[in-house]
Amino acid sequence: MQSPYASKRQNDDRKPLTSSILFPEILKRFKENPTAAGSLLGLFIFSILRRGKITDEWSLLFSARNKAPEVHHQAVPLLSQKARKLPIVVIELEDRDLVKYITGGLTGLKGVTSGKIKIAGDVDLALRLEDTFVNAGGVEQTLEFLRRRQSKL
């Protein structure tokens, strides 16, 4: 697994990354329904790959119960003292697999066993993040968002 703490982004202007479209939408959805975060607490770092190289990095910081997470377009945001005590989970996956992961088509367990997802840190917490996406209506909302976006192109 490549270190998500050292930014090794590759400039790749061929097509927009799914991550650059989905993470801002995730923030918007959680702001509309902050209680969807439930009791999830932790820092989730997503290292987004394209052809095996880190091309994008995002983080979701769930620092308080029933509060929308902070979404950062970087691996590690500046953390408050309280946030530094939270567990950290690093999730590394190809950009093309991100939609499958968020919508449940590629679960963390299936992704890890197939080698499509690498998880460092608390695996149980990573699985709880999946549940949070599902409970927040992420599956339907993500698919609807992508359909609307595709029809505009």
Backbone hydrogen bonds, N-H to C=O, Kabsch-Sander energy under -0.5 kcal/mol:
donor,donor_aa,acceptor,acceptor_aa,energy
6,A,3,S,-0.5
7,S,5,Y,-0.8
10,Q,54,I,-0.7
12,D,10,Q,-0.5
21,I,17,L,-0.7
21,I,18,T,-1.0
22,L,18,T,-2.9
23,F,19,S,-2.1
25,E,21,I,-0.8
26,I,22,L,-2.5
27,L,23,F,-2.1
28,K,24,P,-2.1
29,R,25,E,-2.4
30,F,26,I,-2.3
31,K,27,L,-2.3
32,E,28,K,-1.8
33,N,29,R,-1.4
36,A,33,N,-1.8
37,A,34,P,-1.5
38,G,35,T,-1.6
40,L,37,A,-1.8
42,G,62,F,-2.4
43,L,87,P,-2.7
44,F,42,G,-0.5
44,F,60,L,-2.9
45,I,43,L,-0.6
45,I,89,V,-3.1
46,F,44,F,-0.6
46,F,58,W,-3.5
47,S,45,I,-0.6
47,S,91,I,-2.7
48,I,46,F,-0.8
48,I,56,D,-2.9
49,L,47,S,-0.5
49,L,93,L,-2.6
50,R,53,K,-2.3
53,K,50,R,-1.3
55,T,48,I,-3.2
56,D,48,I,-1.6
58,W,46,F,-2.2
59,S,72,H,-2.3
60,L,44,F,-2.6
61,L,70,E,-2.8
62,F,42,G,-3.0
62,F,60,L,-0.7
63,S,61,L,-0.9
66,N,38,G,-3.6
67,K,64,A,-1.1
70,E,61,L,-2.3
72,H,59,S,-2.6
72,H,70,E,-0.5
74,Q,72,H,-1.3
84,R,80,S,-1.7
85,K,81,Q,-0.5
85,K,82,K,-1.2
86,L,83,A,-1.6
89,V,43,L,-2.9
90,V,120,A,-2.9
91,I,45,I,-3.5
91,I,89,V,-0.5
92,E,90,V,-0.5
92,E,118,K,-2.9
93,L,47,S,-1.9
93,L,91,I,-0.5
94,E,116,K,-0.6
95,D,49,L,-3.1
97,D,94,E,-1.5
98,L,94,E,-0.5
98,L,95,D,-1.3
99,V,95,D,-0.5
101,Y,97,D,-2.2
102,I,98,L,-2.6
103,T,99,V,-2.4
104,G,101,Y,-0.8
105,G,100,K,-1.2
106,L,100,K,-2.1
111,G,107,T,-3.3
112,V,108,G,-2.7
113,T,109,L,-2.3
114,S,110,K,-1.9
115,G,111,G,-0.8
115,G,112,V,-0.6
116,K,111,G,-1.5
117,I,111,G,-2.0
118,K,92,E,-2.4
120,A,90,V,-2.4
122,D,88,I,-0.6
123,V,121,G,-0.9
126,A,122,D,-1.8
127,L,123,V,-2.1
128,R,124,D,-1.8
129,L,125,L,-1.6
130,E,126,A,-1.4
131,D,127,L,-1.8
132,T,128,R,-2.2
133,F,129,L,-2.2
134,V,130,E,-2.2
135,N,131,D,-3.1
136,A,132,T,-1.8
137,G,134,V,-1.8
138,G,133,F,-2.9
141,Q,137,G,-2.5
142,T,138,G,-2.6
143,L,139,V,-2.1
144,E,140,E,-2.5
145,F,141,Q,-2.7
146,L,142,T,-2.6
147,R,143,L,-2.1
148,R,144,E,-2.6
149,R,145,F,-2.5
150,Q,146,L,-2.5
151,S,147,R,-2.3
152,K,148,R,-1.1
153,L,149,R,-0.7
153,L,150,Q,-0.8
